[in-house]
Amino acid sequence: MEKSNCALIKLVVGVLKKAVFSSLEKAGSGLFAVVERMENHHRRKMTVANRKLSIFDNFEQLSNAAAEELAKLIENRIIVHERFSLALSGGSTPGRLYEILAEEPYKQSIPWRKVDLFWVDERCVNPDDDESNYRLVKELLLRKIEIPEENIHRIKGELSPEIAAAQYKRELINYFGEDSTDFDLVILGFGKDGHTGSLFPGSTEIHDHDSLVLTSEVSYDGRPSKRVTLGLLALKQARHVFVLASGKAKAEITRLVLVQNDRELPISLVSPEYGELFWMIDKEAAGLLPKDFLD
């Protein structure tokens, strides 16, 4: 009888053990799932930690906000440093910003004599060529403001790509020194393929994290293929970076970068190591972003 009772007790205990462990296992898996979701959410937040996203009603509002923010950065920087280094991009989106900067109040309020202008990239053409990024800035901004000639540090696209790149690298080192090319502000746009500057998807240049200046050769929209561009090293050392985007044509790339973090796209590789990254886009460019992301 005692043996039978012992066997019965062991059986009951065994069943209870299985039930308890099964419950714990299920609870644990649920707990692990919650923790995993929290970690994924945290990782997502971390990827945008140094990025500030602002969405504007339209392109004009975006451009005016960028001009206002740029003017504030210049004002704050020259108080302590006396100079402000600004790297400019070509393209229609930054172009409207340059037009606004050439108008009042910025034409007079910005101390242009203390601003040094550089270029993110340049096509290998003469400076008066329609495809020249220097010419774009000259027509929209330089000829309308009072800025000393020595403050203009253009990429000499009329030279061979290799010589132009070497000279521009020397120009940067002479200005910034050997240790860091820390532009106070870099203004970027991006193409429908996700390129920025003259860093294009699938190119060897997007895997080069050690060069200040690079040459590239690519066919895009039927424009001159030989180019000189700042490398990712220079972009990542910047104190501030503005990424400007407008229109429905930029919506898919915006989604791939901000939501998917697609590392195949050059614009997604631009993230200052110690500086701040400002994405300034209009509602059309933000059209494919999920609602929870915007919240």
C-alpha positions in Angstrom: 0.0 0.0 0.0 2.8 2.3 1.0 4.6 1.6 -2.3 1.5 2.3 -4.2 1.1 5.6 -2.4 4.7 6.5 -3.1 4.3 5.7 -6.8 1.1 7.8 -7.0 2.8 10.8 -5.2 5.7 10.6 -7.7 3.4 10.5 -10.6 1.4 13.6 -9.3 4.7 15.5 -8.6 5.9 14.7 -12.1 2.8 16.0 -13.7 2.9 19.1 -11.7 6.5 19.7 -12.6 5.7 19.4 -16.3 2.8 21.8 -15.9 4.9 24.4 -14.0 7.8 24.2 -16.4 5.5 24.4 -19.4 3.9 27.5 -18.0 7.2 29.1 -17.2 8.5 28.3 -20.7 5.4 29.9 -22.3 5.7 32.9 -20.0 9.4 33.1 -20.7 8.9 33.0 -24.5 6.4 35.8 -24.1 8.8 37.8 -22.0 11.6 37.2 -24.4 9.3 38.4 -27.2 8.5 41.6 -25.3 12.2 42.2 -24.6 13.1 41.5 -28.2 10.4 44.1 -29.3 11.8 46.6 -26.8 15.4 46.0 -28.1 14.3 46.4 -31.7 12.5 49.6 -30.8 15.6 50.8 -29.0 17.8 50.0 -31.9 15.5 51.9 -34.3 15.6 54.9 -32.0 19.4 54.7 -31.8 19.7 54.8 -35.6 18.0 58.2 -35.6 19.5 59.5 -32.4 21.8 62.0 -34.1 19.3 62.8 -36.9 16.6 65.5 -36.7 13.7 65.2 -39.1 11.6 68.2 -40.0 8.7 68.0 -42.5 7.4 71.2 -44.1 4.2 71.9 -46.0 6.0 72.7 -49.3 9.3 73.4 -51.0 9.3 77.1 -50.3 8.7 76.7 -46.6 11.5 74.1 -46.5 14.0 76.4 -48.3 13.2 79.4 -46.0 13.6 77.3 -42.9 16.9 76.0 -44.1 18.1 79.6 -44.8 17.0 80.6 -41.3 18.8 77.7 -39.6 21.9 78.3 -41.7 22.0 81.9 -40.6 21.7 80.9 -36.9 24.5 78.4 -37.2 26.8 81.1 -38.8 25.9 83.6 -36.1 26.6 81.2 -33.2 29.8 79.9 -34.7 31.6 83.1 -35.5 31.1 84.3 -32.0 33.7 81.7 -30.9 35.6 80.9 -34.0 35.5 84.0 -36.3 35.1 81.8 -39.4 32.4 79.6 -40.8 33.1 76.8 -43.4 30.2 75.9 -45.7 30.2 73.1 -48.3 27.7 73.6 -51.1 26.0 71.1 -53.4 24.6 71.6 -56.8 21.0 70.7 -57.9 17.6 72.4 -57.9 16.7 71.7 -54.3 19.7 73.5 -52.8 19.5 76.1 -55.6 16.4 77.7 -54.1 18.2 78.0 -50.8 21.0 79.9 -52.5 18.5 82.3 -54.0 17.0 83.1 -50.6 20.4 83.6 -49.1 21.1 86.2 -51.8 18.0 88.2 -50.8 17.3 90.3 -47.7 17.6 89.9 -44.9 20.4 87.3 -45.4 22.2 89.3 -48.0 23.2 91.9 -45.4 22.7 90.1 -42.1 25.1 87.2 -42.8 28.7 88.3 -42.4 29.8 86.8 -45.7 33.4 88.1 -45.3 33.7 85.5 -42.5 32.2 82.6 -44.5 34.4 80.3 -46.5 32.6 78.5 -49.3 33.6 75.0 -50.5 31.9 72.6 -52.9 30.7 69.0 -52.1 31.4 67.9 -55.7 32.0 69.2 -59.2 31.7 67.9 -62.7 34.9 68.1 -64.8 33.9 71.0 -66.9 34.9 74.6 -67.2 33.6 76.9 -64.4 31.4 78.8 -66.9 29.8 75.6 -68.2 26.0 75.1 -67.6 26.8 71.8 -65.9 29.2 73.4 -63.4 28.1 73.4 -59.7 30.4 76.4 -59.2 28.5 78.3 -61.9 25.2 77.5 -60.3 26.2 78.9 -57.0 27.9 81.9 -58.7 24.7 82.8 -60.6 22.3 82.3 -57.7 24.4 83.6 -54.9 28.0 84.8 -55.4 27.3 87.6 -57.8 24.6 89.0 -55.5 26.6 89.2 -52.2 29.8 90.8 -51.1 32.2 88.0 -50.4 36.0 88.2 -50.7 37.5 86.1 -53.6 39.8 84.4 -51.2 36.8 82.9 -49.4 35.8 80.9 -52.4 37.4 77.5 -52.5 36.0 75.9 -55.7 37.0 72.5 -57.2 38.8 73.3 -60.4 36.7 71.1 -62.8 38.6 72.4 -65.8 41.6 70.3 -64.8 41.9 66.6 -65.1 40.0 64.7 -62.4 43.2 63.5 -60.7 44.9 66.9 -60.6 41.7 68.7 -59.5 41.2 66.2 -56.7 44.8 66.5 -55.5 44.6 70.3 -55.5 41.3 70.3 -53.7 42.6 67.9 -51.0 45.6 70.3 -50.5 43.1 73.2 -50.2 41.2 71.4 -47.5 44.3 70.5 -45.6 45.7 74.0 -45.8 42.4 75.3 -44.4 41.5 72.7 -41.8 44.8 71.1 -41.0 45.8 67.4 -41.2 43.6 66.0 -38.4 40.0 66.7 -39.3 38.0 68.3 -42.1 35.3 69.5 -39.9 33.1 71.7 -42.0 30.7 73.8 -39.9 28.0 72.9 -42.4 27.6 70.6 -45.4 24.5 71.1 -47.6 23.4 67.9 -49.4 20.6 66.9 -51.7 20.2 63.4 -53.2 19.1 61.9 -56.5 16.3 59.6 -57.4 18.8 56.7 -57.2 20.0 57.8 -53.7 23.3 59.3 -54.8 24.7 62.3 -53.0 27.5 64.5 -54.1 29.2 62.3 -56.7 28.9 59.2 -54.6 26.7 56.8 -56.5 25.1 53.4 -55.6 27.3 50.4 -56.6 30.4 52.5 -57.0 33.8 51.7 -55.3 33.7 55.3 -53.8 31.0 54.4 -51.3 33.3 51.8 -49.7 36.1 54.3 -49.3 36.0 55.7 -45.8 39.6 57.0 -45.7 39.8 59.6 -48.5 38.9 63.2 -48.2 38.5 63.7 -51.9 37.8 61.2 -54.6 37.4 61.1 -58.4 34.4 59.3 -59.9 33.1 58.5 -63.3 29.4 57.7 -63.9 26.7 58.4 -66.4 23.7 60.0 -64.8 20.9 61.9 -66.6 23.1 62.3 -69.6 25.4 64.7 -67.7 29.3 64.8 -67.8 30.6 61.6 -66.3 33.9 62.6 -64.8 33.7 64.2 -61.4 35.5 65.2 -58.2 33.7 64.7 -54.9 34.2 64.9 -51.2 34.6 61.4 -49.7 32.6 59.9 -46.9 35.4 60.7 -44.5 35.0 64.4 -45.0 31.2 64.2 -44.8 31.3 62.2 -41.5 33.6 64.8 -39.9 31.2 67.7 -40.4 29.8 69.6 -37.5 26.4 69.9 -39.2 24.8 68.4 -42.3 21.6 69.5 -44.0 19.9 66.9 -46.2 17.2 68.6 -48.3 14.6 66.8 -50.2 11.5 67.9 -52.1 8.8 66.3 -54.2 7.2 62.9 -54.8 10.2 61.7 -56.8 12.3 61.6 -53.6 9.7 59.8 -51.5 10.9 56.3 -52.1 14.5 57.0 -51.3 13.4 58.9 -48.2 11.5 55.9 -47.1 14.4 53.5 -47.8 16.8 55.6 -45.8 14.7 56.8 -42.9 12.7 53.6 -42.4 14.7 50.8 -43.9 18.2 52.2 -43.3 19.2 50.9 -46.7 23.0 51.0 -46.6 23.3 50.5 -50.3 22.3 54.1 -50.9 25.1 56.6 -50.5 22.8 59.2 -48.8 22.1 56.7 -46.0 25.9 56.5 -45.3 26.1 60.2 -44.4 26.0 60.4 -40.7 28.4 62.8 -38.8 30.4 61.0 -36.2 30.2 63.8 -33.7 28.0 66.4 -35.4 24.3 66.8 -36.2 22.3 65.6 -39.1 19.3 67.5 -40.2 16.8 66.0 -42.7 14.6 68.8 -44.0 11.9 67.5 -46.4 8.5 68.6 -47.6 5.3 66.6 -47.3 5.6 65.1 -50.8 9.0 63.7 -50.1 7.6 62.4 -46.8 4.6 60.8 -48.5 5.7 57.2 -48.1 6.8 57.4 -44.4 4.6 55.4 -42.1 2.5 57.3 -39.6 4.0 55.7 -36.6 7.4 56.8 -37.8 6.3 60.4 -38.1 4.9 60.3 -34.6 
